[in-house]
Amino acid sequence: MKTVLQILQAVASLALVASCTLLQADDEVRLDGHDLQIHVDWRWIGGDNGGYYPLRIEVVNKGAARDVEFAFACRDAGFPGAKRSLKLDAGATTRFTLLVPLARERSSGQFLASIAGEPLEGLAYSITLPDADSGDVRPAILVVSRSAPNLGPLETALPQFHQVWTPSNAPGSFPAASWAATVAMSWNARPSNHRIIAPEGLPENWLAYSTVDFAILARDDLSALQPAQRRALLDWTAAGGTLIVTATGQLPADDPALSKLLGLPAATGWSLADRRRRSQGAPALWPLDPSPFAVRRSGLGQIAVLPGDPFDAGEGAAVSEDWQWLLRSLPMYDLSWTQRYGGSLRTVDTRFLEFLIPDQRSVPVGAMLVLVTLFTLAIGPLNYWLAWRRHRLSLLLLTVPGFSLATTLLLLLFSLVAFGFTAQARVRSLTMLDQASQTASTIARISLYDPFAPGAGPAFSADSAVIPLHGPGSVPRLDPIDWTERQQLGPGWLPSRTRTQFLTVSPHAERRRLEIRPSGSGDLSLSNGFEIGLKAVLASDDRGEVFVGRAVPAGGGVELKPADAVARRAFLTEWQADPLELPDDLDSDLVKATSSIRRGFWGPRRHYRPQAMTASSPGLLEDLWADCGRLIEADGPLPPRTFLAILEANPGVSTGVSHVVERGSIHVLRGSY
């Protein structure tokens, strides 16, 4: 009988192996079992400092219709993963991308499929995603091609320059990067950082590109993409990426179809190559007539167009200098992840303390300790002494629970009075509005404090990048993101009574607009198409002359008057009303709430060491904010047909929670008409 059982077990094992097979290659795996064929592809680039890493998944359901959950679970507790539930129709093939947030030092984990919470045996596989890099990382380059272009000259060019931002830039550009110096970047010793992906392998959600710094592809490959793939690539560009399109044949000014392909309303706003920006070394190998490239802003990002194919120019110093010429000509210098976001989301954010909610303090540890001490003395020695004096020790059976109940109610009342019932937020948002294409890109920093955080955690749109900013002290546990209906972060992302900050980026359609046109008196007439009033607005006419208006009601209009020095200073005062700065009373309650940090780092203001909290880059939001401030402060024209408005309320920037009260917020609209 024992022999028969052993034979049956062996047959069952062989049957399981036959039904659950695994075919593996570099950065991809095929799993087969339970009437499911699953192909997981995680070939991608970047992620050393954060972003969403894409797992591109294809599922063939050879069985009956069913609901299946696909997940990536990190090995370490508190490290965020991702999951998504899908209804698989019988015989159907489903393709989707599971986005894994890279918000901790390590991101290794396991892909698995489950039904009703039960993992399916044989449909799991260990995956290693990029871990946090200890130093600055070379920009991550995604090349969309079916062949292997020669990226040697570009890889050589990248470490040989470093843009230096100077506040003396002329306020005629947006933004204005200065090339006052050229020094070597201190990137790590990684010789290259690129990945070649075939066009059909591109994901259809722009968040999948959030780990990428450069995307390079030929015009034919761009036009051959599926509409959703192309839209995702252009949304990523509008969210701060750098897109380089090669082999276009013509410059955008000579090819309206190219502007349409790039999602741009017209062939305007392009800057041609300036030969003065090329170093005086070897002669240029890229064709100079009429121009080797053209560059322009696109939302928060930038696009470069090359009529020729730069990968056919050969190798050597001359080609590298041509690439450096292009890089120097880009409107923005925020080329790498750390430059765009001011650091790595996998480390402590160095400006966390500068963006606290006004007059909002942390848990009053001292007051709580006093209450606990008084409770201990009252329920113990004092209670016993009074009962002993009255020779009624039996009353302890009543006084002890009575004291406990009274203390509990007192602490509850104290908590409600100290923290209130509603969540508080501080938001600093900048929206780049392209009225011609009816699109906008919003970047915002959000500070949250919720006394009763939602049980499910904060929730954001599936098209918004949410970057957690970690302050000094213990880092909260981050739950897996549920992508089934939206971007549900989970309760660990917003603990109750805990300072929490996010940076969000969202490219989106925007039909609201500011109608600005000349009036009969020589001024400008403004009609506010937003359902939100404008505190103040600066606008320029065709010549760049500046006009100002104030208190524009929602849906209303106003005549903009010429802006003199007094009007500009008043606008600047409103702009600087809630700056990023350390609180004047950075007091001991912060110290007690973060005992794991040295007092010299997180203590009273006199112990605060600014050099210990200085980031390598202010980040894209603060770069744009500073540039807008220079435009306001400068006594000169603005770029023609542009505007800058301060809104009276939140224009729709999500904080992740409902019923939130904003304090110290400022919302800015920037665009052209």
C-alpha positions as CSV (number, residue, x, y, z in Angstrom):
1,M,0.0,0.0,0.0
2,K,2.8,2.4,0.9
3,T,4.4,1.8,-2.5
4,V,1.2,2.5,-4.3
5,L,0.9,5.9,-2.4
6,Q,4.4,6.8,-3.4
7,I,3.7,6.1,-7.0
8,L,0.5,8.2,-6.9
9,Q,2.4,11.1,-5.3
10,A,5.1,10.9,-8.0
11,V,2.5,10.9,-10.8
12,A,0.8,13.9,-9.2
13,S,4.1,15.8,-9.0
14,L,4.8,15.0,-12.7
15,A,1.3,16.2,-13.6
16,L,1.8,19.5,-11.7
17,V,5.1,20.1,-13.5
18,A,3.5,19.3,-16.8
19,S,0.6,21.8,-16.1
20,C,2.7,24.6,-14.7
21,T,5.7,25.3,-16.9
22,L,8.1,28.2,-16.8
23,L,10.1,29.6,-19.7
24,Q,12.6,32.3,-18.7
25,A,14.8,34.9,-20.4
26,D,16.6,38.0,-19.3
27,D,14.1,40.3,-17.6
28,E,11.0,38.4,-18.8
29,V,9.3,35.2,-17.9
30,R,6.5,33.0,-19.2
31,L,4.3,31.1,-16.7
32,D,1.8,28.4,-17.7
33,G,-0.7,26.8,-15.4
34,H,-4.3,26.7,-14.2
35,D,-5.5,27.3,-17.8
36,L,-3.6,30.6,-17.8
37,Q,-0.6,31.6,-19.9
38,I,1.2,34.6,-18.5
39,H,4.0,36.6,-20.0
40,V,5.7,39.1,-17.7
41,D,8.2,41.5,-19.3
42,W,10.1,43.9,-17.0
43,R,12.8,45.0,-19.5
44,W,13.1,48.8,-18.8
45,I,15.5,51.5,-17.8
46,G,16.0,53.8,-14.8
47,G,14.4,53.7,-11.4
48,D,17.5,54.1,-9.2
49,N,16.1,57.2,-7.6
50,G,12.3,56.5,-7.9
51,G,9.4,56.4,-10.2
52,Y,6.9,53.7,-11.2
53,Y,8.6,50.6,-12.7
54,P,6.4,48.9,-15.4
55,L,5.7,45.1,-15.5
56,R,4.2,44.6,-18.9
57,I,1.9,41.6,-18.6
58,E,0.0,39.5,-21.2
59,V,-2.5,36.9,-20.0
60,V,-4.3,34.3,-22.1
61,N,-7.2,32.7,-20.3
62,K,-7.8,29.2,-21.7
63,G,-10.5,28.4,-19.1
64,A,-13.8,29.8,-17.9
65,A,-14.3,33.5,-17.2
66,R,-12.9,34.5,-13.7
67,D,-11.5,37.3,-11.6
68,V,-7.8,37.1,-11.1
69,E,-5.6,39.4,-9.0
70,F,-2.0,40.0,-10.3
71,A,0.4,41.4,-7.8
72,F,4.0,42.3,-7.1
73,A,4.8,41.8,-3.4
74,C,8.1,43.1,-2.0
75,R,10.0,40.8,0.2
76,D,10.5,43.3,3.0
77,A,7.5,44.4,5.1
78,G,6.6,48.1,4.7
79,F,8.1,48.2,1.2
80,P,5.4,49.1,-1.3
81,G,4.2,46.7,-4.0
82,A,1.4,46.8,-6.4
83,K,-1.7,44.8,-7.3
84,R,-4.6,44.8,-9.8
85,S,-7.7,42.7,-10.1
86,L,-9.0,41.9,-13.6
87,K,-12.0,40.0,-15.0
88,L,-10.7,37.6,-17.6
89,D,-13.2,36.5,-20.2
90,A,-13.1,32.9,-21.5
91,G,-10.5,32.5,-24.3
92,A,-9.5,36.2,-24.2
93,T,-6.1,37.7,-24.3
94,T,-5.6,40.6,-21.9
95,R,-2.6,43.0,-21.9
96,F,-1.9,45.6,-19.1
97,T,0.9,47.2,-17.2
98,L,1.4,46.8,-13.5
99,L,3.2,49.8,-12.1
100,V,5.4,49.2,-9.1
101,P,6.4,52.3,-7.0
102,L,10.1,52.5,-6.3
103,A,9.9,54.3,-2.9
104,R,12.3,52.4,-0.8
105,E,15.9,51.4,-0.8
106,R,15.1,47.9,-2.1
107,S,12.4,46.7,-4.5
108,S,13.0,43.0,-5.0
109,G,9.9,40.9,-4.7
110,Q,7.7,38.3,-6.2
111,F,5.1,38.4,-9.0
112,L,2.1,36.2,-8.3
113,A,-1.4,35.5,-9.5
114,S,-4.2,34.6,-7.1
115,I,-8.0,33.9,-7.1
116,A,-10.1,34.9,-4.1
117,G,-6.9,35.6,-2.1
118,E,-5.4,32.2,-2.8
119,P,-2.1,32.2,-4.8
120,L,-2.1,29.9,-7.8
121,E,0.7,27.4,-7.4
122,G,3.2,27.6,-10.2
123,L,2.2,31.1,-11.2
124,A,4.8,33.0,-9.1
125,Y,8.2,34.3,-10.0
126,S,10.9,36.3,-8.1
127,I,11.8,39.6,-9.8
128,T,14.6,42.0,-8.9
129,L,13.9,45.6,-9.7
130,P,16.4,48.5,-9.4
131,D,17.6,49.3,-5.9
132,A,18.4,52.8,-4.7
133,D,21.7,54.1,-6.0
134,S,24.1,55.6,-3.5
135,G,25.2,58.5,-5.8
136,D,24.0,60.6,-8.7
137,V,22.9,58.4,-11.6
138,R,23.5,59.1,-15.3
139,P,20.3,60.0,-17.1
140,A,18.3,57.0,-18.1
141,I,17.9,56.8,-21.9
142,L,15.1,54.8,-23.5
143,V,15.7,54.1,-27.2
144,V,12.7,53.0,-29.2
145,S,14.0,51.0,-32.1
146,R,14.1,47.5,-33.6
147,S,17.8,47.9,-34.3
148,A,20.7,48.8,-32.1
149,P,21.8,52.4,-32.8
150,N,25.3,53.7,-31.9
151,L,24.8,55.5,-28.6
152,G,28.5,55.8,-27.8
153,P,28.9,59.5,-28.7
154,L,25.7,60.4,-26.7
155,E,26.9,58.4,-23.6
156,T,30.3,60.2,-23.9
157,A,28.7,63.6,-24.2
158,L,26.4,63.3,-21.1
159,P,29.1,63.4,-18.3
160,Q,31.1,66.2,-20.0
161,F,28.7,69.0,-19.3
162,H,26.8,70.5,-16.4
163,Q,24.5,73.5,-16.7
164,V,24.9,76.2,-14.2
165,W,21.7,78.1,-13.2
166,T,22.3,81.8,-12.6
167,P,19.7,84.2,-11.4
168,S,20.9,86.9,-13.8
169,N,19.1,85.2,-16.8
170,A,17.2,87.6,-19.0
171,P,13.5,87.3,-18.2
172,G,12.6,86.7,-21.8
173,S,12.7,82.9,-21.8
174,F,10.8,80.3,-19.9
175,P,12.7,79.0,-18.2
176,A,16.2,80.4,-18.9
177,A,19.1,78.0,-18.3
178,S,22.5,79.6,-18.3
179,W,25.6,77.9,-19.7
180,A,28.0,80.1,-17.7
181,A,30.3,77.1,-17.0
182,T,31.0,73.7,-18.3
183,V,32.3,71.2,-15.8
184,A,32.3,67.4,-15.4
185,M,29.3,65.8,-13.8
186,S,30.0,63.7,-10.7
187,W,27.9,60.8,-11.9
188,N,28.8,57.3,-10.8
189,A,31.1,55.1,-12.7
190,R,28.4,53.4,-14.7
191,P,29.6,53.6,-18.3
192,S,26.1,53.7,-19.9
193,N,22.5,53.8,-18.8
194,H,20.3,53.0,-21.8
195,R,17.9,50.4,-22.9
196,I,16.6,49.6,-26.4
197,I,12.9,48.6,-26.6
198,A,10.9,47.7,-29.8
199,P,8.0,50.1,-30.5
200,E,5.4,47.3,-29.9
201,G,6.8,46.8,-26.4
202,L,6.0,50.3,-25.2
203,P,3.4,50.7,-22.4
204,E,0.2,52.8,-22.7
205,N,0.4,54.7,-19.4
206,W,2.8,57.6,-19.1
207,L,3.6,56.7,-15.5
208,A,5.5,53.7,-16.9
209,Y,8.0,56.3,-18.3
210,S,8.5,58.1,-15.0
211,T,11.8,56.3,-14.5
212,V,13.1,57.5,-17.9
213,D,15.0,60.8,-18.4
214,F,15.5,60.7,-22.2
215,A,13.3,59.0,-24.9
216,I,14.8,58.8,-28.4
217,L,13.0,57.4,-31.4
218,A,12.7,58.1,-35.2
219,R,9.8,59.8,-36.7
220,D,8.7,56.6,-38.5
221,D,8.6,54.7,-35.2
222,L,6.7,57.5,-33.5
223,S,4.0,57.6,-36.2
224,A,3.8,53.8,-36.2
225,L,2.9,53.6,-32.5
226,Q,-0.6,52.9,-31.4
227,P,-2.5,56.0,-30.4
228,A,-2.5,55.1,-26.7
229,Q,1.3,54.4,-26.8
230,R,2.0,57.8,-28.5
231,R,-0.3,59.6,-26.1
232,A,1.5,58.1,-23.1
233,L,4.9,59.1,-24.5
234,L,3.7,62.7,-25.2
235,D,2.1,62.9,-21.7
236,W,5.4,61.8,-20.1
237,T,7.1,64.6,-22.1
238,A,4.5,67.2,-20.8
239,A,5.2,65.9,-17.3
240,G,8.9,66.8,-17.5
241,G,10.6,64.3,-19.8
242,T,12.9,65.0,-22.7
243,L,11.8,63.6,-26.0
244,I,14.2,63.5,-29.0
245,V,12.7,62.7,-32.4
246,T,15.2,61.9,-35.1
247,A,15.1,61.5,-38.9
248,T,12.1,63.8,-39.3
249,G,13.3,64.9,-42.7
250,Q,12.3,68.5,-42.1
251,L,12.2,71.1,-39.3
252,P,8.8,71.6,-37.7
253,A,8.3,75.0,-39.3
254,D,8.4,73.4,-42.7
255,D,6.3,70.4,-41.8
256,P,2.8,71.0,-40.1
257,A,2.2,67.2,-40.0
258,L,5.2,66.8,-37.7
259,S,3.6,69.3,-35.2
260,K,0.4,67.4,-35.3
261,L,2.2,64.1,-34.7
262,L,3.8,65.6,-31.6
263,G,0.5,66.8,-30.3
264,L,1.3,70.5,-30.8
265,P,-1.3,72.9,-32.2
266,A,1.1,74.8,-34.6
267,A,4.7,74.9,-35.7
268,T,5.5,77.8,-33.3
269,G,7.7,78.1,-30.2
270,W,10.7,76.3,-31.7
271,S,14.2,77.5,-31.3
272,L,16.8,76.6,-33.9
273,A,20.4,75.6,-33.2
274,D,22.6,78.5,-32.1
275,R,26.1,77.8,-33.4
276,R,27.6,79.9,-30.6
277,R,26.6,77.2,-28.1
278,R,28.8,74.6,-29.8
279,S,32.4,74.3,-28.5
280,Q,35.2,75.3,-30.8
281,G,36.6,71.8,-31.2
282,A,36.3,69.5,-34.1
283,P,34.0,70.6,-37.0
284,A,30.4,69.7,-36.8
285,L,29.4,66.4,-38.5
286,W,25.6,67.0,-38.2
287,P,24.2,68.9,-41.3
288,L,24.2,72.6,-40.5
289,D,21.8,73.8,-43.3
290,P,19.2,75.0,-42.4
291,S,19.7,73.8,-38.8
292,P,20.7,70.4,-37.3
293,F,17.9,70.5,-34.7
294,A,15.1,72.5,-33.2
295,V,14.0,72.5,-29.5
296,R,11.0,73.8,-27.6
297,R,9.1,73.4,-24.3
298,S,6.2,71.1,-24.0
299,G,4.3,71.5,-20.8
300,L,6.8,70.8,-18.0
301,G,9.1,68.9,-20.4
302,Q,10.9,69.5,-23.7
303,I,11.1,68.2,-27.3
304,A,14.1,68.1,-29.7
305,V,13.6,67.4,-33.4
306,L,16.5,66.4,-35.6
307,P,15.8,66.3,-39.4
308,G,18.8,63.9,-39.9
309,D,19.8,60.7,-38.2
310,P,22.4,61.5,-35.6
311,F,23.4,57.8,-35.3
312,D,24.6,57.7,-38.9
313,A,27.2,60.4,-38.2
314,G,29.9,58.0,-37.1
315,E,31.9,58.1,-33.9
316,G,34.6,60.3,-32.3
317,A,34.9,63.6,-30.5
318,A,33.1,65.6,-33.2
319,V,29.9,63.6,-32.9
320,S,30.1,63.9,-29.0
321,E,30.4,67.6,-29.4
322,D,27.4,67.7,-31.6
323,W,25.4,65.9,-28.9
324,Q,26.7,68.3,-26.3
325,W,25.6,71.2,-28.6
326,L,22.0,69.7,-28.5
327,L,22.1,69.2,-24.8
328,R,23.2,72.7,-24.2
329,S,20.4,74.0,-26.3
330,L,17.6,72.4,-24.4
331,P,15.3,74.9,-22.6
332,M,15.6,73.1,-19.3
333,Y,18.6,71.7,-17.5
334,D,16.6,69.2,-15.4
335,L,17.9,66.2,-17.3
336,S,18.1,63.5,-14.6
337,W,15.5,62.3,-12.1
338,T,17.2,63.9,-9.1
339,Q,17.4,67.3,-10.9
340,R,13.7,67.2,-11.8
341,Y,12.5,66.3,-8.4
342,G,15.2,67.8,-6.1
343,G,16.6,64.5,-4.9
344,S,15.7,60.8,-4.6
345,L,12.3,59.7,-3.2
346,R,14.2,56.7,-1.8
347,T,16.0,59.0,0.7
348,V,15.1,61.8,3.2
349,D,13.7,64.9,1.5
350,T,16.0,67.8,2.5
351,R,13.3,70.5,2.3
352,F,10.6,68.7,4.3
353,L,10.7,71.1,7.2
354,E,10.3,74.1,4.9
355,F,6.8,73.1,3.8
356,L,4.9,72.5,7.0
357,I,1.2,73.5,7.4
358,P,1.1,76.9,9.1
359,D,0.4,76.8,12.8
360,Q,0.0,73.1,12.8
361,R,2.1,71.2,15.3
362,S,2.9,67.6,15.8
363,V,1.6,65.4,18.7
364,P,2.2,67.3,21.9
365,V,4.4,64.7,23.6
366,G,5.0,66.9,26.7
367,A,1.3,67.5,27.4
368,M,0.5,63.9,26.9
369,L,3.2,62.8,29.3
370,V,1.9,65.3,31.9
371,L,-1.6,63.9,31.6
372,V,-0.4,60.3,31.9
373,T,1.7,61.2,34.9
374,L,-1.2,62.9,36.6
375,F,-3.4,59.9,35.8
376,T,-0.9,57.5,37.3
377,L,-0.6,59.5,40.5
378,A,-4.3,60.0,40.9
379,I,-5.4,56.4,40.2
380,G,-2.6,55.0,42.3
381,P,-1.1,56.6,45.5
382,L,-3.7,59.4,45.8
383,N,-6.7,57.2,45.2
384,Y,-5.4,54.6,47.7
385,W,-4.5,57.2,50.3
386,L,-8.0,58.8,50.2
387,A,-9.7,55.4,50.5
388,W,-7.4,54.4,53.4
389,R,-8.1,57.7,55.2
390,R,-11.9,57.0,55.0
391,H,-11.4,53.4,55.8
392,R,-13.3,52.5,52.6
393,L,-10.7,50.5,50.6
394,S,-13.6,48.7,48.9
395,L,-14.3,51.9,47.0
396,L,-11.2,51.2,44.9
397,L,-13.5,48.8,42.9
398,L,-15.4,51.9,41.8
399,T,-12.8,54.7,41.8
400,V,-10.3,52.9,39.6
401,P,-12.6,52.3,36.7
402,G,-14.2,55.7,37.3
403,F,-10.8,57.4,37.1
404,S,-9.9,55.4,34.0
405,L,-13.2,56.3,32.2
406,A,-12.8,60.0,33.1
407,T,-9.2,60.1,31.9
408,T,-10.1,58.4,28.6
409,L,-12.8,61.0,28.0
410,L,-10.4,63.8,28.9
411,L,-7.8,62.5,26.5
412,L,-10.4,62.1,23.8
413,L,-11.7,65.7,24.3
414,F,-8.1,67.0,24.4
415,S,-7.4,65.2,21.1
416,L,-10.5,66.6,19.4
417,V,-9.7,70.1,20.6
418,A,-6.0,69.9,19.6
419,F,-6.4,68.3,16.2
420,G,-10.0,68.9,15.1
421,F,-12.0,66.6,12.9
422,T,-11.0,67.5,9.3
423,A,-7.8,67.0,7.4
424,Q,-5.5,69.9,6.8
425,A,-3.4,70.5,3.7
426,R,-1.0,73.0,2.3
427,V,-0.6,72.9,-1.5
428,R,1.9,74.7,-3.8
429,S,0.8,74.1,-7.4
430,L,2.0,75.4,-10.8
431,T,-0.1,74.6,-13.9
432,M,1.4,75.1,-17.3
433,L,-1.6,75.7,-19.6
434,D,-1.5,75.3,-23.4
435,Q,-4.8,76.9,-24.5
436,A,-4.2,76.1,-28.2
437,S,-4.1,72.4,-27.6
438,Q,-6.4,72.4,-24.6
439,T,-3.9,70.6,-22.4
440,A,-2.2,71.4,-19.2
441,S,0.5,70.0,-16.9
442,T,0.3,70.5,-13.1
443,I,3.1,69.9,-10.7
444,A,2.3,70.3,-7.0
445,R,3.8,69.9,-3.6
446,I,1.2,68.7,-1.0
447,S,1.6,68.7,2.8
448,L,-1.1,66.7,4.7
449,Y,-2.1,66.3,8.3
450,D,-5.2,64.1,9.0
451,P,-6.3,63.5,12.6
452,F,-8.5,60.6,11.3
453,A,-6.9,59.3,8.1
454,P,-9.2,57.4,5.8
455,G,-9.1,53.7,6.4
456,A,-8.5,52.8,2.8
457,G,-5.8,55.4,2.5
458,P,-5.4,58.3,0.1
459,A,-6.5,57.8,-3.5
460,F,-5.3,59.6,-6.7
461,S,-6.0,59.3,-10.4
462,A,-4.3,56.5,-12.2
463,D,-2.8,59.1,-14.5
464,S,-1.1,61.1,-11.7
465,A,2.5,60.5,-10.5
466,V,2.5,60.5,-6.7
467,I,6.0,60.8,-5.1
468,P,6.2,60.4,-1.3
469,L,8.6,62.9,0.3
470,H,10.1,61.5,3.5
471,G,11.0,63.8,6.3
472,P,13.6,63.2,9.0
473,G,12.7,60.5,11.4
474,S,11.1,57.1,10.9
475,V,9.8,56.4,7.5
476,P,6.2,55.2,7.5
477,R,5.2,51.8,6.2
478,L,3.9,52.0,2.6
479,D,1.2,49.6,1.6
480,P,0.8,48.1,-1.9
481,I,-0.9,50.3,-4.5
482,D,-4.2,48.9,-5.8
483,W,-4.7,49.8,-9.4
484,T,-8.0,48.1,-9.9
485,E,-10.1,51.2,-10.2
486,R,-7.7,54.1,-9.5
487,Q,-4.4,54.6,-7.6
488,Q,-5.4,53.5,-4.1
489,L,-2.3,54.0,-2.0
490,G,-3.4,52.3,1.2
491,P,-3.5,53.6,4.9
492,G,0.3,53.4,5.4
493,W,0.8,56.2,3.0
494,L,-1.1,58.7,5.2
495,P,-0.9,57.7,8.9
496,S,-3.2,59.5,11.3
497,R,-1.7,62.5,13.1
498,T,1.5,62.3,11.1
499,R,3.0,65.0,8.8
500,T,2.9,63.6,5.3
501,Q,4.1,65.2,2.0
502,F,3.7,64.3,-1.6
503,L,4.9,65.7,-4.9
504,T,2.3,65.1,-7.7
505,V,2.6,65.5,-11.4
506,S,-0.4,65.4,-13.7
507,P,-0.7,66.1,-17.5
508,H,-4.3,66.4,-18.4
509,A,-6.9,67.8,-20.8
510,E,-8.0,71.4,-19.9
511,R,-10.8,73.2,-21.7
512,R,-10.9,76.1,-19.3
513,R,-9.1,79.1,-20.5
514,L,-8.3,82.8,-20.0
515,E,-9.5,84.8,-23.0
516,I,-7.2,87.8,-23.5
517,R,-7.6,90.3,-26.4
518,P,-6.8,93.9,-27.1
519,S,-9.4,96.4,-26.0
520,G,-10.4,99.6,-27.8
521,S,-8.5,101.8,-25.2
522,G,-5.2,100.1,-25.9
523,D,-5.3,98.0,-22.8
524,L,-6.1,94.2,-22.6
525,S,-9.4,92.7,-21.9
526,L,-9.5,89.5,-19.9
527,S,-12.4,87.0,-19.6
528,N,-12.0,84.3,-16.9
529,G,-13.2,81.0,-18.2
530,F,-12.4,79.2,-14.9
531,E,-15.0,78.6,-12.2
532,I,-12.4,80.0,-9.7
533,G,-11.6,83.7,-9.2
534,L,-8.2,85.2,-9.9
535,K,-6.4,87.1,-7.1
536,A,-4.1,88.8,-9.5
537,V,-3.0,88.4,-13.1
538,L,-0.1,89.6,-15.2
539,A,-0.3,89.4,-19.0
540,S,1.7,90.7,-22.0
541,D,0.6,91.8,-25.4
542,D,2.1,91.1,-28.8
543,R,5.1,93.3,-28.0
544,G,5.7,92.0,-24.4
545,E,4.3,95.0,-22.7
546,V,3.0,94.0,-19.3
547,F,-0.6,94.6,-18.0
548,V,-2.0,93.8,-14.6
549,G,-5.5,93.0,-13.1
550,R,-6.8,92.1,-9.7
551,A,-9.8,90.4,-8.2
552,V,-11.2,88.8,-11.4
553,P,-14.4,86.9,-10.4
554,A,-15.1,83.4,-11.6
555,G,-16.6,83.6,-15.1
556,G,-16.2,87.3,-15.1
557,G,-14.0,89.8,-16.9
558,V,-11.8,92.8,-16.3
559,E,-9.8,95.4,-18.1
560,L,-6.1,94.9,-17.6
561,K,-4.1,98.1,-17.1
562,P,-0.4,98.8,-17.8
563,A,1.7,97.5,-15.0
564,D,4.0,100.0,-13.4
565,A,6.7,99.3,-10.8
566,V,4.2,99.6,-7.9
567,A,1.8,97.2,-9.5
568,R,4.6,94.7,-10.1
569,R,5.8,94.9,-6.5
570,A,2.2,94.3,-5.3
571,F,1.9,91.2,-7.5
572,L,5.3,90.0,-6.2
573,T,4.2,90.5,-2.6
574,E,1.2,88.3,-3.2
575,W,3.4,85.8,-5.0
576,Q,5.8,85.6,-2.0
577,A,3.1,85.5,0.7
578,D,3.7,81.8,1.7
579,P,7.4,81.0,0.9
580,L,9.2,77.8,1.5
581,E,11.1,78.4,4.7
582,L,11.8,77.0,8.1
583,P,9.2,77.8,10.8
584,D,10.4,80.5,13.2
585,D,9.4,78.2,16.1
586,L,11.0,75.0,15.1
587,D,10.6,73.9,18.7
588,S,11.1,70.9,21.0
589,D,7.9,69.1,20.1
590,L,9.5,68.3,16.8
591,V,12.6,67.0,18.6
592,K,10.6,64.7,20.8
593,A,8.5,63.3,17.9
594,T,11.7,62.3,16.0
595,S,14.0,60.8,18.6
596,S,15.9,58.8,16.0
597,I,17.4,62.0,14.5
598,R,20.3,63.8,16.0
599,R,19.3,67.0,17.9
600,G,21.6,69.1,15.7
601,F,19.7,68.0,12.7
602,W,16.1,68.3,13.9
603,G,16.2,70.6,16.9
604,P,15.5,74.2,17.7
605,R,16.4,76.8,15.1
606,R,19.7,77.7,16.7
607,H,20.9,74.1,16.3
608,Y,19.7,73.8,12.7
609,R,22.5,73.2,10.2
610,P,21.4,74.4,6.7
611,Q,24.3,72.6,5.0
612,A,23.0,69.3,6.3
613,M,19.6,69.9,4.6
614,T,20.7,71.4,1.3
615,A,19.6,69.4,-1.8
616,S,21.8,69.1,-4.9
617,S,18.9,70.6,-7.0
618,P,15.8,72.6,-6.0
619,G,13.8,70.5,-8.4
620,L,11.6,71.3,-11.4
621,L,8.8,72.9,-9.4
622,E,11.1,75.3,-7.5
623,D,13.1,76.1,-10.7
624,L,9.9,77.1,-12.5
625,W,8.7,79.0,-9.4
626,A,12.0,80.9,-9.2
627,D,11.9,81.7,-12.9
628,C,8.3,83.1,-12.6
629,G,9.5,85.2,-9.6
630,R,12.3,86.7,-11.7
631,L,9.9,87.5,-14.5
632,I,7.6,89.3,-12.0
633,E,10.5,91.2,-10.3
634,A,12.3,92.2,-13.5
635,D,11.6,95.7,-14.8
636,G,11.1,94.7,-18.4
637,P,8.8,92.9,-20.8
638,L,7.3,89.5,-20.5
639,P,7.5,86.9,-23.3
640,P,4.8,88.1,-25.8
641,R,1.3,86.8,-25.4
642,T,1.9,85.1,-22.1
643,F,0.2,85.3,-18.7
644,L,0.8,84.5,-15.1
645,A,-2.2,84.3,-12.7
646,I,-2.6,83.6,-8.9
647,L,-5.9,81.7,-8.3
648,E,-8.2,82.2,-5.3
649,A,-8.7,78.5,-4.7
650,N,-7.6,75.1,-5.7
651,P,-8.1,74.5,-9.4
652,G,-8.6,70.8,-9.0
653,V,-5.3,69.5,-7.7
654,S,-6.1,66.3,-5.8
655,T,-4.8,65.9,-2.2
656,G,-5.8,62.3,-2.1
657,V,-8.4,62.8,0.7
658,S,-11.8,64.4,0.7
659,H,-13.1,67.3,2.9
660,V,-9.7,68.9,3.4
661,V,-9.1,72.4,4.6
662,E,-6.2,74.2,2.9
663,R,-4.0,76.6,4.8
664,G,-1.1,78.6,3.4
665,S,-1.7,77.3,-0.2
666,I,-0.9,79.0,-3.4
667,H,-2.1,78.0,-6.9
668,V,-0.5,79.5,-10.0
669,L,-1.5,79.4,-13.6
670,R,1.1,80.0,-16.3
671,G,0.5,79.9,-20.1
672,S,0.2,81.6,-23.4
673,Y,-2.7,82.7,-25.6
